[in-house]
Amino acid sequence: MRTNQEIFETIYRKKLWGGRKLFWRRFYSGSGSARKDIIAPYVEAVLPLIRGKRIVDIGCGDFTVGSHLVKAANHYIGCDVARPLIAYNTKKFGADFRVLDAVEEDLPQGDIVLLRQVLQHLSNAQVARIVPKLCQYKYAIVTEHIPGFVDFTPNLDKETGADHRVSFGSGIVLAEPPFNLKAKSATILCEVEEFGGIIRTILFEQPTL
């Protein structure tokens, strides 16, 4: 069985999330992290919340999104399982980047954790191992791609990989079984449409199980 490191390093190496025509870009995290109409509402909603805080960005990817946020934070830790990606980001952006498998390893300490379109690529078993780790933060800001219709079955399982659940009419909803994440409050910060679905960002205050 391949490790997460092998899976996601292959995705970036083969540009399975797109970007083949963008030959000048060594790494590409997909249209959800590249299109200005998707990024701008997210940055506008998240930026005021992270000012002066210690931020932990899980699955930071090519850092197109994080580059708009990093200067506002007191300390910004960008984490990803793909080693060449982290090496590249460290040289290009100079922030605190770390190679980390969020499924297998402890997460860095911080005030706010960001997970932007990360969990959707993981199996339910792997998501279930990450969710309890979110409870160490005062705030968790989680972005997931879900179907554009209201009546869908959340959290249908899939193998870890480049695809996501919207392709078969499902999506990650952490408040629903089998994850059952609770919080003092859960606020939708922004929503944008993409490929017939919705990219939704939720702020969980004091997440717990």
WOSULBEL-V204256 format. One record per pair of residues at least 24 apart in sequence whose ideal C-beta (glycine too) atoms are under 6 Angstrom apart, sorted by sequence separation. I is the first residue (numbers start at 1). J is the second residue. If there is no record, write none. Layout:
i:I j:J
i:I j:J
//
This chain:
i:113 j:137
i:120 j:144
i:147 j:171
i:183 j:207
i:43 j:68
i:47 j:72
i:70 j:95
i:120 j:145
i:146 j:171
i:39 j:65
i:63 j:89
i:103 j:129
i:107 j:133
i:117 j:143
i:181 j:207
i:182 j:208
i:111 j:138
i:112 j:139
i:113 j:140
i:114 j:141
i:115 j:142
i:116 j:143
i:144 j:171
i:33 j:61
i:102 j:130
i:117 j:145
i:144 j:172
i:34 j:64
i:63 j:93
i:33 j:64
i:77 j:108
i:166 j:197
i:29 j:61
i:33 j:65
i:29 j:62
i:124 j:157
i:126 j:160
i:27 j:62
i:123 j:159
i:123 j:160
i:122 j:160
i:121 j:164
i:58 j:102
i:120 j:164
i:131 j:179
i:148 j:196
i:148 j:197
i:131 j:181
i:147 j:197
i:148 j:198
i:56 j:108
i:120 j:172
i:145 j:197
i:146 j:198
i:119 j:172
i:56 j:110
i:145 j:199
i:146 j:200
i:55 j:110
i:54 j:110
i:54 j:111
i:55 j:112
i:56 j:113
i:57 j:114
i:58 j:115
i:27 j:85
i:53 j:111
i:143 j:201
i:53 j:112
i:59 j:118
i:58 j:118
i:142 j:202
i:50 j:112
i:141 j:203
i:140 j:204
i:139 j:205
i:140 j:207
i:12 j:82
i:135 j:207
i:8 j:81
i:9 j:82
i:12 j:85
i:134 j:207
i:135 j:208
i:8 j:82
i:5 j:81
i:4 j:81
i:32 j:117
i:4 j:101
i:45 j:189
i:45 j:190
i:16 j:162
i:42 j:190
i:41 j:190
i:11 j:162
i:41 j:192
i:7 j:160
i:38 j:192
i:42 j:201
i:32 j:199
//
